[in-house]
Structures are given as structure tokens and as C-alpha cells.
Amino acid sequence: MLQNLIMKTIILKRTCRHKQLRQQNYAHRHRTLSRTYSFD
């Protein structure tokens, strides 16, 4: 029972970190794109 709970927590943490990484990656890409396509 305890092992199951630990596994769940690890999986949750992993997916959470993955989401954060994806958001950061997207933000970075968006910044680079806007820098490339800004004509001011």
C-alpha cells in the first residue's frame, strides 16, 4: 500500500516537472520567435 502511494507521488512529480519544462520551452521559443519577427 505504501509503495503504491510512493509510486503515485513519484509519477505525479515527474509529470508536474514535465509540464513545467514544456511551459518554459514554449515561453523560450515564443520569445525567440518574437525577437526574430519584431520589426521595430
Backbone as XML, in Angstrom:
<?xml version="1.0"?>
<chain id="A" units="angstrom">
  <residue number="1" name="MET">
    <atom name="N" x="0.838" y="-1.203" z="0.000"/>
    <atom name="CA" x="0.000" y="0.000" z="0.000"/>
    <atom name="C" x="0.874" y="1.254" z="0.000"/>
  </residue>
  <residue number="2" name="LEU">
    <atom name="N" x="1.858" y="1.267" z="0.893"/>
    <atom name="CA" x="2.746" y="2.426" z="0.996"/>
    <atom name="C" x="3.565" y="2.590" z="-0.289"/>
  </residue>
  <residue number="3" name="GLN">
    <atom name="N" x="4.046" y="1.469" z="-0.818"/>
    <atom name="CA" x="4.841" y="1.506" z="-2.044"/>
    <atom name="C" x="4.019" y="2.101" z="-3.191"/>
  </residue>
  <residue number="4" name="ASN">
    <atom name="N" x="2.752" y="1.712" z="-3.248"/>
    <atom name="CA" x="1.850" y="2.215" z="-4.276"/>
    <atom name="C" x="1.747" y="3.729" z="-4.187"/>
  </residue>
  <residue number="5" name="LEU">
    <atom name="N" x="1.596" y="4.229" z="-2.968"/>
    <atom name="CA" x="1.469" y="5.667" z="-2.733"/>
    <atom name="C" x="2.739" y="6.390" z="-3.182"/>
  </residue>
  <residue number="6" name="ILE">
    <atom name="N" x="3.885" y="5.810" z="-2.840"/>
    <atom name="CA" x="5.171" y="6.407" z="-3.218"/>
    <atom name="C" x="5.286" y="6.480" z="-4.736"/>
  </residue>
  <residue number="7" name="MET">
    <atom name="N" x="4.906" y="5.400" z="-5.411"/>
    <atom name="CA" x="4.957" y="5.385" z="-6.873"/>
    <atom name="C" x="4.078" y="6.482" z="-7.452"/>
  </residue>
  <residue number="8" name="LYS">
    <atom name="N" x="2.873" y="6.617" z="-6.908"/>
    <atom name="CA" x="1.951" y="7.655" z="-7.381"/>
    <atom name="C" x="2.571" y="9.036" z="-7.234"/>
  </residue>
  <residue number="9" name="THR">
    <atom name="N" x="3.184" y="9.275" z="-6.081"/>
    <atom name="CA" x="3.793" y="10.585" z="-5.827"/>
    <atom name="C" x="4.911" y="10.854" z="-6.817"/>
  </residue>
  <residue number="10" name="ILE">
    <atom name="N" x="5.744" y="9.842" z="-7.056"/>
    <atom name="CA" x="6.867" y="9.996" z="-7.991"/>
    <atom name="C" x="6.340" y="10.325" z="-9.382"/>
  </residue>
  <residue number="11" name="ILE">
    <atom name="N" x="5.315" y="9.590" z="-9.820"/>
    <atom name="CA" x="4.736" y="9.820" z="-11.147"/>
    <atom name="C" x="4.162" y="11.226" z="-11.233"/>
  </residue>
  <residue number="12" name="LEU">
    <atom name="N" x="3.456" y="11.643" z="-10.184"/>
    <atom name="CA" x="2.874" y="12.987" z="-10.167"/>
    <atom name="C" x="3.960" y="14.045" z="-10.277"/>
  </residue>
  <residue number="13" name="LYS">
    <atom name="N" x="5.008" y="13.885" z="-9.486"/>
    <atom name="CA" x="6.113" y="14.851" z="-9.507"/>
    <atom name="C" x="6.731" y="14.917" z="-10.892"/>
  </residue>
  <residue number="14" name="ARG">
    <atom name="N" x="6.903" y="13.734" z="-11.494"/>
    <atom name="CA" x="7.529" y="13.667" z="-12.808"/>
    <atom name="C" x="6.687" y="14.406" z="-13.846"/>
  </residue>
  <residue number="15" name="THR">
    <atom name="N" x="5.374" y="14.149" z="-13.851"/>
    <atom name="CA" x="4.505" y="14.802" z="-14.830"/>
    <atom name="C" x="4.476" y="16.301" z="-14.583"/>
  </residue>
  <residue number="16" name="CYS">
    <atom name="N" x="4.500" y="16.696" z="-13.314"/>
    <atom name="CA" x="4.491" y="18.116" z="-12.966"/>
    <atom name="C" x="5.744" y="18.784" z="-13.525"/>
  </residue>
  <residue number="17" name="ARG">
    <atom name="N" x="6.894" y="18.155" z="-13.316"/>
    <atom name="CA" x="8.151" y="18.708" z="-13.806"/>
    <atom name="C" x="8.119" y="18.780" z="-15.330"/>
  </residue>
  <residue number="18" name="HIS">
    <atom name="N" x="7.570" y="17.749" z="-15.949"/>
    <atom name="CA" x="7.490" y="17.705" z="-17.408"/>
    <atom name="C" x="6.654" y="18.868" z="-17.930"/>
  </residue>
  <residue number="19" name="LYS">
    <atom name="N" x="5.535" y="19.125" z="-17.264"/>
    <atom name="CA" x="4.671" y="20.245" z="-17.659"/>
    <atom name="C" x="5.426" y="21.563" z="-17.557"/>
  </residue>
  <residue number="20" name="GLN">
    <atom name="N" x="6.146" y="21.743" z="-16.451"/>
    <atom name="CA" x="6.919" y="22.973" z="-16.239"/>
    <atom name="C" x="7.953" y="23.149" z="-17.341"/>
  </residue>
  <residue number="21" name="LEU">
    <atom name="N" x="8.647" y="22.059" z="-17.662"/>
    <atom name="CA" x="9.669" y="22.122" z="-18.699"/>
    <atom name="C" x="9.057" y="22.515" z="-20.033"/>
  </residue>
  <residue number="22" name="ARG">
    <atom name="N" x="7.894" y="21.925" z="-20.334"/>
    <atom name="CA" x="7.239" y="22.231" z="-21.596"/>
    <atom name="C" x="6.839" y="23.699" z="-21.656"/>
  </residue>
  <residue number="23" name="GLN">
    <atom name="N" x="6.336" y="24.228" z="-20.541"/>
    <atom name="CA" x="5.939" y="25.635" z="-20.484"/>
    <atom name="C" x="7.150" y="26.535" z="-20.700"/>
  </residue>
  <residue number="24" name="GLN">
    <atom name="N" x="8.257" y="26.216" z="-20.029"/>
    <atom name="CA" x="9.483" y="27.007" z="-20.170"/>
    <atom name="C" x="9.962" y="26.970" z="-21.613"/>
  </residue>
  <residue number="25" name="ASN">
    <atom name="N" x="9.958" y="25.780" z="-22.201"/>
    <atom name="CA" x="10.394" y="25.598" z="-23.572"/>
    <atom name="C" x="9.538" y="26.439" z="-24.503"/>
  </residue>
  <residue number="26" name="TYR">
    <atom name="N" x="8.229" y="26.396" z="-24.294"/>
    <atom name="CA" x="7.304" y="27.156" z="-25.133"/>
    <atom name="C" x="7.560" y="28.652" z="-24.992"/>
  </residue>
  <residue number="27" name="ALA">
    <atom name="N" x="7.732" y="29.098" z="-23.755"/>
    <atom name="CA" x="7.978" y="30.520" z="-23.500"/>
    <atom name="C" x="9.273" y="30.953" z="-24.184"/>
  </residue>
  <residue number="28" name="HIS">
    <atom name="N" x="10.297" y="30.123" z="-24.078"/>
    <atom name="CA" x="11.586" y="30.446" z="-24.694"/>
    <atom name="C" x="11.438" y="30.548" z="-26.210"/>
  </residue>
  <residue number="29" name="ARG">
    <atom name="N" x="10.753" y="29.572" z="-26.796"/>
    <atom name="CA" x="10.564" y="29.551" z="-28.243"/>
    <atom name="C" x="9.785" y="30.787" z="-28.673"/>
  </residue>
  <residue number="30" name="HIS">
    <atom name="N" x="8.771" y="31.117" z="-27.901"/>
    <atom name="CA" x="7.927" y="32.268" z="-28.226"/>
    <atom name="C" x="8.759" y="33.552" z="-28.198"/>
  </residue>
  <residue number="31" name="ARG">
    <atom name="N" x="9.611" y="33.679" z="-27.174"/>
    <atom name="CA" x="10.477" y="34.860" z="-27.063"/>
    <atom name="C" x="11.397" y="34.966" z="-28.265"/>
  </residue>
  <residue number="32" name="THR">
    <atom name="N" x="12.012" y="33.847" z="-28.643"/>
    <atom name="CA" x="12.942" y="33.872" z="-29.771"/>
    <atom name="C" x="12.207" y="34.238" z="-31.048"/>
  </residue>
  <residue number="33" name="LEU">
    <atom name="N" x="11.018" y="33.680" z="-31.228"/>
    <atom name="CA" x="10.227" y="33.986" z="-32.420"/>
    <atom name="C" x="9.889" y="35.461" z="-32.477"/>
  </residue>
  <residue number="34" name="SER">
    <atom name="N" x="9.424" y="36.010" z="-31.366"/>
    <atom name="CA" x="9.033" y="37.425" z="-31.364"/>
    <atom name="C" x="10.262" y="38.307" z="-31.598"/>
  </residue>
  <residue number="35" name="ARG">
    <atom name="N" x="11.426" y="37.864" z="-31.101"/>
    <atom name="CA" x="12.647" y="38.633" z="-31.318"/>
    <atom name="C" x="13.005" y="38.607" z="-32.807"/>
  </residue>
  <residue number="36" name="THR">
    <atom name="N" x="12.804" y="37.448" z="-33.438"/>
    <atom name="CA" x="13.141" y="37.300" z="-34.852"/>
    <atom name="C" x="12.204" y="38.116" z="-35.726"/>
  </residue>
  <residue number="37" name="TYR">
    <atom name="N" x="10.923" y="38.126" z="-35.357"/>
    <atom name="CA" x="9.932" y="38.759" z="-36.223"/>
    <atom name="C" x="9.520" y="40.155" z="-35.776"/>
  </residue>
  <residue number="38" name="SER">
    <atom name="N" x="10.301" y="40.785" z="-34.898"/>
    <atom name="CA" x="9.941" y="42.151" z="-34.497"/>
    <atom name="C" x="10.637" y="43.128" z="-35.437"/>
  </residue>
  <residue number="39" name="PHE">
    <atom name="N" x="9.877" y="44.040" z="-36.007"/>
    <atom name="CA" x="10.439" y="44.960" z="-36.999"/>
    <atom name="C" x="10.491" y="46.386" z="-36.480"/>
  </residue>
  <residue number="40" name="ASP">
    <atom name="N" x="10.828" y="46.544" z="-35.205"/>
    <atom name="CA" x="10.852" y="47.914" z="-34.693"/>
    <atom name="C" x="12.285" y="48.409" z="-34.524"/>
  </residue>
</chain>
